[in-house]
Amino acid sequence: MMLPSVTIVTPWFNHRELEKAYWAAVLPEDCEVLVIDNGSSPPLPNAWRLDENVGFSAACNIGLRLARTDAVLFLNNDVVALERGWLEPLRAVLEPGVLVGPQLRFDEHGMVGDMELPYLDGWCLAGMRQDLLDLGGWDEGYLEPSYFGDNDLSFRARLNGMELVEQPVPIAHLASQTSGGADGPGVAEAMRHNHQRFVALVESELGLSV
């Protein structure tokens, strides 16, 4: 059986110091690579250039629409490959009706009332392109940095009968290199707003009041 073709989609704004490790991670892999430059100054080389920073979710959706492969992998720019061939375990389990990533989480970010809703961590998350388009892509209503966007996408996928699959791969996420971490500008406000938006989605879809 032929494995699906994959486009890696990576939103990017400034932080040129991450380029060397990122390109070392993605270039050896058998895939297309589509970096969405969110108006970086100076412009990024080898990227799809936007005139302004539209944010992570909107840039992911632009990449999703531009991709022409069977599947799309959303990948953060703050990554380091520990081995070549890290993409292949993800490609091997990609199929219609599945979202896959190296980290399936059960934690406080997935809690809505007493419900623990699993989600795939959005720094590395893949699905078949048509499935992702049918889901509507990423919800662009989340504030940047778009925490809970991955909760949202995972929840909507499960509502539509899709399976969340954890597939560990030898690639490391440096985490919070571009947002500044919990103390970064606007992070606390975004966290509050985005959590409320996610809870409202769950309540609405499940007919709950939590």
Secondary structure as the mmCIF struct_conf table of DSSP 4:
data_model
#
loop_
_struct_conf.conf_type_id
_struct_conf.id
_struct_conf.beg_label_comp_id
_struct_conf.beg_label_asym_id
_struct_conf.beg_label_seq_id
_struct_conf.end_label_comp_id
_struct_conf.end_label_asym_id
_struct_conf.end_label_seq_id
HELX_LH_PP_P HELX_LH_PP_P1 MET A 2 SER A 5
STRN STRN1 VAL A 6 TRP A 12
BEND BEND1 ASN A 14 ASN A 14
HELX_RH_3T_P HELX_RH_3T_P1 ARG A 16 LEU A 18
HELX_RH_AL_P HELX_RH_AL_P1 GLU A 19 VAL A 26
TURN_TY1_P TURN_TY1_P1 LEU A 27 PRO A 28
BEND BEND2 GLU A 29 CYS A 31
STRN STRN2 GLU A 32 ASP A 37
BEND BEND3 GLY A 39 GLY A 39
BEND BEND4 SER A 41 PRO A 42
HELX_LH_PP_P HELX_LH_PP_P2 PRO A 43 LEU A 44
BEND BEND5 PRO A 45 ALA A 47
STRN STRN3 TRP A 48 ARG A 49
BEND BEND6 ASP A 51 GLU A 52
HELX_RH_AL_P HELX_RH_AL_P2 PHE A 56 LEU A 66
BEND BEND7 THR A 69 ASP A 70
STRN STRN4 ALA A 71 LEU A 75
BEND BEND8 ASN A 77 ASP A 78
STRN STRN5 VAL A 79 ALA A 81
BEND BEND9 LEU A 82 GLU A 83
TURN_TY1_P TURN_TY1_P2 ARG A 84 TRP A 86
HELX_RH_AL_P HELX_RH_AL_P3 LEU A 87 VAL A 93
TURN_TY1_P TURN_TY1_P3 PRO A 96 GLY A 97
STRN STRN6 VAL A 98 GLY A 101
BEND BEND10 PRO A 102 PRO A 102
STRN STRN7 LEU A 104 ARG A 105
BEND BEND11 ASP A 107 ASP A 107
HELX_RH_3T_P HELX_RH_3T_P2 GLU A 108 GLY A 110
STRN STRN8 MET A 111 VAL A 112
TURN_TY1_P TURN_TY1_P4 GLY A 113 ASP A 114
STRN STRN9 MET A 115 GLU A 116
STRN STRN10 TYR A 119 LEU A 120
TURN_TY1_P TURN_TY1_P5 GLY A 122 TRP A 123
STRN STRN11 CYS A 124 MET A 128
HELX_RH_AL_P HELX_RH_AL_P4 ARG A 129 LEU A 135
TURN_TY1_P TURN_TY1_P6 GLY A 136 GLY A 136
BEND BEND12 GLY A 137 TRP A 138
TURN_TY1_P TURN_TY1_P7 GLU A 140 GLY A 141
BEND BEND13 TYR A 142 TYR A 142
HELX_LH_PP_P HELX_LH_PP_P3 LEU A 143 LEU A 143
BEND BEND14 GLU A 144 PRO A 145
TURN_TY1_P TURN_TY1_P8 TYR A 147 PHE A 148
HELX_RH_AL_P HELX_RH_AL_P5 GLY A 149 LEU A 159
TURN_TY1_P TURN_TY1_P9 ASN A 160 GLY A 161
STRN STRN12 GLU A 163 GLU A 166
BEND BEND15 PRO A 170 PRO A 170
STRN STRN13 ILE A 171 HIS A 173
BEND BEND16 SER A 176 SER A 176
TURN_TY1_P TURN_TY1_P10 GLN A 177 SER A 179
HELX_RH_3T_P HELX_RH_3T_P3 GLY A 181 ASP A 183
BEND BEND17 GLY A 184 GLY A 184
TURN_TY1_P TURN_TY1_P11 PRO A 185 GLY A 186
HELX_RH_AL_P HELX_RH_AL_P6 VAL A 187 LEU A 206
TURN_TY1_P TURN_TY1_P12 GLY A 207 GLY A 207
#
